[in-house]
Amino acid sequence: MNTLPRTPEEVFHAFAPRVYTLARRMLGHWADAEEVTHGVLLQVMESLDAFTEISELSDWLRRVAVRAVLARRRR
């Protein structure tokens, strides 16, 4: 994928599997992983205009996902 996703469907298909996998691996529970994934994807949609390259977005997405998982684990 060379272009940035722009629609909610494109964002979901592009990033949901890897965010969910990361969250599931770190949290160990599917429901918590789904909740984190949903929150992270909403953040991505709100911030898409700040990115010009997919690599920038992917790096940022991973950092956001890890921070969201760690926050969830603290609760």
C-alpha positions in Angstrom: 0.0 0.0 0.0 1.7 3.2 -1.2 -1.1 5.8 -0.6 -2.6 6.8 2.6 -6.1 5.4 3.4 -8.7 8.2 3.5 -12.1 6.6 4.2 -13.0 4.8 7.4 -13.2 1.5 5.5 -9.7 2.0 4.1 -8.3 2.8 7.5 -10.1 -0.2 9.0 -8.8 -2.7 6.4 -5.3 -1.2 6.4 -4.7 -1.1 10.1 -7.2 -3.0 12.2 -5.5 -6.4 11.8 -2.1 -5.3 13.0 -3.5 -3.1 15.8 -5.7 -5.9 17.0 -2.9 -8.4 16.8 -0.6 -6.2 18.8 -3.3 -5.4 21.4 -4.3 -9.1 21.7 -0.7 -10.2 22.2 0.0 -7.6 24.8 -3.4 -7.8 26.7 -4.3 -11.5 26.3 -8.0 -10.9 26.0 -10.0 -10.4 22.8 -12.5 -7.9 24.2 -9.9 -5.6 25.6 -8.0 -5.8 22.3 -11.1 -4.9 20.4 -11.7 -1.9 22.6 -8.1 -0.7 22.2 -8.3 -1.2 18.4 -11.4 0.8 18.1 -9.9 3.7 20.0 -6.7 3.7 18.1 -8.5 3.6 14.7 -10.6 6.6 15.8 -7.4 8.5 16.6 -6.0 7.6 13.2 -9.1 8.9 11.4 -8.9 12.2 13.3 -5.2 12.6 12.5 -4.9 11.5 8.9 -4.4 15.0 7.5 -1.2 15.3 9.5 0.6 12.6 7.5 2.0 12.6 4.0 3.5 9.2 3.8 2.3 5.7 4.8 5.6 5.0 6.7 5.1 8.1 9.0 1.5 6.9 9.7 2.5 3.3 10.4 5.2 4.3 12.8 2.9 6.7 14.6 0.1 4.1 14.7 2.4 1.6 16.4 3.4 4.1 19.1 -0.3 5.1 19.7 -1.3 1.4 19.9 1.4 0.5 22.4 0.5 3.5 24.6 -3.2 2.6 24.4 -2.5 -1.0 25.4 -0.2 0.1 28.3 -2.9 2.5 29.5 -5.5 -0.3 29.3 -3.2 -2.6 31.3 -2.9 0.0 34.1 -6.7 0.1 34.6 
